[in-house]
Amino acid sequence: MKLKLKNVFLVYFLVSLSGLLYALLQLGQPCDCSPHLRAAAEHLRRKDLKISQLQAELGRPPPAPAQPPEPEALPTIYVVTPTYARLVQKAELIRLSQTLSLVPRLHWVLVEDAEAPTPLVSGLLAASGLRFTHLVALTPKGQRLREGEPGWVRPRGVEQRNRALAWLRGKEAAAGGEREPPPVGARGVVYFADDDNTYSRELFEEMRGTRGVSVWPVGLVGGLRFEGPQVQGGQVVGFHTAWEPDRPFPLDMAGFAVSLSLLRSRPGAQFDPTAPRGHLESSLLSHLIDPKDLEPRASNCTRVLVWHTRTEKPKMKQEEQLQRQGRGSDPGIEV
Ligand SMILES: *[C@@H]1O[C@H](CO)[C@@H](O)[C@H](O)[C@H]1NC(C)=O
C-alpha cells in the first residue's frame, strides 16, 4: 500500500515536470498569433527603431554617472601661499597649483605681495580649477628686502601669512575667489606652503587628521639632507637640526600644519615680523602648543614628503641686450 502511494507521487511529479519543461520550451518559439497582432508588433518595433535613431542623431551624451559625494567628514586643507612678482612666479604657481589639484577637499589661500590683485595671479587662479581665496597684502617698506640683500636677512611672506590668518578668522576681506571664511565650527587644517617647494601629494593626507599641530621632516633644508623632529614612542623628543638647535621650534615653515579650530581659539597667534632669523615659525607655534604635544606624521617622521627646493634666478643678459636695441621679447606675452 505504502509502495503504491509512493508510485502515485512519482508519476504525479514526472507529469508536472514534463508540463513545466514543455511550457519552458514554448517560450521563445514564434508565437502562433494572428497576422493582425504580428503586424501591430512589427509596427511598434519599427517605431522603436526610429526613436532610437532620432536619439542617436540628437547626439546627447548619456548622463554622467553620479560622482560619489565627498565625505563631509573629511576636513578641508587650507593651503596658505605667499607670492610676489618675479620672472619665475608663473612657473612656480603653475607647478604648485597642479600639485594641489591632486588633493581632494583643498582650498588654496593665495596672498599676493602687491597693492592690488595682478592679472597674472587672478587669471592663473581662475583657470586652476581649484577652490581658492585671493588675498593681497603689501609688505611694508621697512620690512622689504633691499636690492642685493640675501633672502635670509629678513623673513619673507610674514605680512601675507598673517593676512591669511586674519581671513581664516573672519577678520579680513578677500580680493577674489571664495570670500566667506570657513564657517564657525568647520573642521580644517592650515598649511603654509611657499610657492617654490616641492610637495608630495601624500603629505596632504598625512596632515589631514591634525588635531593640534602636526609635524614631519623637510628635505634639503638648513644645510642638511633633511631637518625634522626626532620621535620616540610616538612622541616628539627633540629635533634633528644643525643650526640654533635651542630655538623653541626648530622647524621649517613647510614642516608643520595647524588645526583651524586651534588657530581660531588663539586669536592673537600670528607670525612676528620682528622675529630674529630662523625664529619666525617659533613666533607662531609658541602661542599654540607645547613642543612635546606635537603630532608626528609621515611614519613617525621617518619619511620625507616635502623638499625645500630653490629655483635658480633666470639670467636675462640677452633679453636686456635686445631691449636696448628695441627688439626685446613681446611684453604682451605673459611668461
Ligand atoms: C609610531 O611609533 C609608535 C610607538 O613606537 C607606534 O605605536 C606607531 O605604530 C608608529 N606609527 C607609525 C605610523 O609608524
The ligand as an SDF file (V2000), in Angstrom:
LIG
                    3D

 14 14  0  0  0  0  0  0  0  0999 V2000
   54.9210   55.3350   15.6910 C   0  0  0  0  0  0  0  0  0  0  0  0
   55.5140   54.8330   16.8550 O   0  0  0  0  0  0  0  0  0  0  0  0
   54.5840   54.2960   17.8040 C   0  0  0  0  0  0  0  0  0  0  0  0
   55.3260   53.9320   19.0620 C   0  0  0  0  0  0  0  0  0  0  0  0
   56.5330   53.2850   18.7780 O   0  0  0  0  0  0  0  0  0  0  0  0
   53.8940   53.0970   17.1760 C   0  0  0  0  0  0  0  0  0  0  0  0
   52.9400   52.5740   18.0620 O   0  0  0  0  0  0  0  0  0  0  0  0
   53.1920   53.5470   15.9040 C   0  0  0  0  0  0  0  0  0  0  0  0
   52.6130   52.4440   15.2480 O   0  0  0  0  0  0  0  0  0  0  0  0
   54.1650   54.2340   14.9710 C   0  0  0  0  0  0  0  0  0  0  0  0
   53.4120   54.8000   13.8610 N   0  0  0  0  0  0  0  0  0  0  0  0
   53.7430   54.6190   12.5810 C   0  0  0  0  0  0  0  0  0  0  0  0
   52.8160   55.2000   11.5800 C   0  0  0  0  0  0  0  0  0  0  0  0
   54.7470   54.0180   12.2250 O   0  0  0  0  0  0  0  0  0  0  0  0
  1  2  1  0
  1 10  1  0
  2  3  1  0
  3  4  1  0
  3  6  1  0
  4  5  1  0
  6  7  1  0
  6  8  1  0
  8  9  1  0
  8 10  1  0
 10 11  1  0
 11 12  1  0
 12 13  1  0
 12 14  2  0
M  END
$$$$
